[in-house]
């Protein structure tokens, strides 16, 4: 399925990845996404990157690691930094109707992963900003390992 992103933060996100447990074959990555718009609408949603693998049947115990490269200075000279959130759960979805994976980036270095399945009344509607108390939102932290292994380059 395609991978898309929504950005509710004031920061530019250059890229992101979503990976399941080692050996699971679950994973994918997403496009860059601009900061939230002045109107308060999130940026993103229009550009997809192919592809992400996921289990057709929802697995409540499945946990992903999400990493994203974010530029918080936005000065054109300072590189961004990698963040990661571990143990990210995916809200229940109907795999027979699933069609897109979403990385939703929220203020406070938080992220939510969503698999859309046509259930617009459920928690899988990218048109609805996740509530701050959504149990599927995960807290991110600076990723010391990736910042050491893959330091972002200056432009």
N, C-alpha and C positions, 0 to 999 in steps of 0.2 A: 504494500500500500504506500501511498505518498505520505510524506512528512511535511507538516506546515507548522508555523509558529505564530503566536500572538505575544506582543510585548506591552505590558502595562507599566513598565519601569521608565525612568527618564534616561536610560543608558542604551547605547548601541550594542547589540549582540551580533558578533561577527559570525559565529557558527555554534552548533551544539550537537551532542551525540546522546543517544539513549541505548544502553546496553544491558542485556539480561545477565544472569549468572554465567560463569565460565562454562563453555561447552554447550550452552543452550541453543546457540544459533540465533538468539533473539537480539535484534539491534537495528539501528539505523541512525541517520543524522538529518539535521535540518538546515534550512537556509538562514542567511543573515536577516536581521530584522531591525528596523529603525526604532528610535525611542517613541514612547507614547505621544500621540498627537496633542496639540494644544487644546483641542476640543474635548479631550479626555477619552476619546476612542483609542483603543489599542492599535498599534501598528502591526502590520503583517496580515497573514491570512490569504494573500493573493498569490504568493509564490510557493510552489511545492518542490520538494526534492524527492527523487525516487531512490531508494525504497526502504521500507522497514519490514522486517519479519517479526511475526508475533504469533502466539498460539491461537488457533481458531476458536478454541474453547477457553473462556475466561478462567484464569487461575488465581484465586484469591491470595494465595501465598507467594505469587510471583512478585519479585522486587527488582527494580532496575536501578542502574547508576546513570545519572544525567550529569553531563559536563557541558559547560558553556563558556565561551570566550567573550568577555564583556569589557567595553571601553568606558570607564567611568570619568576619565579626564576630558575626553573629546577635544583635545587641543591639536590633533594632527601630528604630534611629536611623541607623545607618551604611549607605549603599547598598553593594551589591556591586560587583564589577568584571567586565568582559568578559575572557574568555580565548579564545585561538584555537590550533588545531593545524592546520598546513598539511601537504599531501602525505600525507593519511590514506588508506591503501589499504584496500580491502574484501576480506576473505577470500573465496576462491572459493565460489560458490554456484550452484545449479541454478535458473536463472530460471523454468523451467516450473513449479517447485514453490515458488517464493519467495512469502512472504506477509506478512512484517513487516520493518521496518527498526528497528534498535536502536542507540541511543547508550549506550555503557557507560562510565561515568566511574569512574576509578580513582585511588587516592591518588597524590600527587605531580603533580597537574594533568595527568593522562594520560587518553586517551580511545581507545576502540576502536569501530568501526562494524561492525555485523553485519547481514547479510540472512539471516533464517531460511528454510530450505528443506526442513525435515523430516529433515535428516541429523543425527540426535541423536548420532551417533558422531563427527562431524566437528567443525570449529571454529565451527559456527553454532548452538550450543545455548545459549540464554540462561540455562539452569539451571546452567551451569558457569562459574565465575569464570575469566576468562582468566588464563593463567599470566603471571607477571611478565616472562618472556622471549618472550612472544608477538610475532611479527614484525609483527603488524597493530596493535599499540598505538603511538600517536603521542603525543609530548610536547607539551603546551600551554604557552603563555607569555601574560603579560598582553598584551592587545590594545590597544595605544596608540591606534590609529586609531578603533576603536569606542568606547573609553572617552572619547575627545574628541568624536566625532560623536553618540554616543547615551549621554550620561552617565545612569546610573541615578538615578532620583528617590528622595528620602527619602519614607518612608511617612508 
